[in-house]
Amino acid sequence: MNNRKHLTSEEISAIVDGFDPIDWVQMKLLANMPPGKRIIPMLQATEMVRAGLRTAFRRKFPDLSKSEINMKILEYLTYMDKSYERI
């Protein structure tokens, strides 16, 4: 029933030109994990991004409270507002 052609690594690389090469070992490890555990690395990566933004905004807006900084992060991530410089 599945008549789709599997792509070769060369074909995949041509599609995602400009990205880092695919880490096949990592892909196999993730594929063998249950769905609930597969999401953990993504959650850890997003938390790292938020921590970096929090540090950058704390430097840029030293007088704001932690909750105000968090609201700025939410605004930045939600709207990608052009009034803030890219960090």
N, C-alpha and C positions, 0 to 999 in steps of 0.2 A: 504493500500500500504506500509506503514511503518512497516516492520516486525522486526525492531530492538528491542532487549530487553533493558529495562531501568535498569541501574545499581543501586544497593542499595548503601547506604552511606558506608556500610562495604566493599563492593566490590571496591568502589572508593578509600577508605582509603588504601586498600591493594595495589592498583595500584600505588598510590602516596606516598608510605611508605617513611618516612623521611621528608616529608613536613608538614607544619602546617595543622591542621584540616580545612576543608572547612567551611567558614563562610556563612551559608545558607541565613542569613538575607541580607548580602552584595550582594550575588549572585542574590537574588530576586530583590533588589533595582536596581542593574545594568541591569537586564533583562527587567525591566519596563521602563527604560530610553530610549529615542530615540538614535539611533546610534551616532549621532553627539555629544551628551552629555556623552555617555558611554566612549568615548576616553579621556575625560578630566582627570580622576584620573590617567590614564597611563601617560599622558603628564606631570602631576604634579610630579609623581614619577620619571620619567626620568630627569626632571629638578633638582630634589633634588639630584640625583646621580651625575649629571654634576656639581652641586654646590659643593658637597663634593670632587669630583676629582679636581675641580679648586682650592679649599683651600689646598688640599694635594700637588698639583703641585706647588702652590705658595710658600709653605714652602720648598719644595724640590729644586725648581729653583727660588730663590728670585730675581735674576737679569733679569729674562725674562719679557717682556712686556705682557699686557693682551692678545693681539692677538697671541703672541708666546705660551702662556699658553693654549689658546683655540686650537691652532694647535696641541699641545702635547696631549690634551684631545681627539681630533678627531683621532689622530694616535692611541692612546691607545684603544679607543672604536672600531675603525675600524679593526685594525690588532691584538689587544690583544698581543702586542709585549712583548716577554719574557725578554727584557732588562730592563724593569721597574719592580720594586718590586711591589707586590700586596699591595694595600692600604686597 
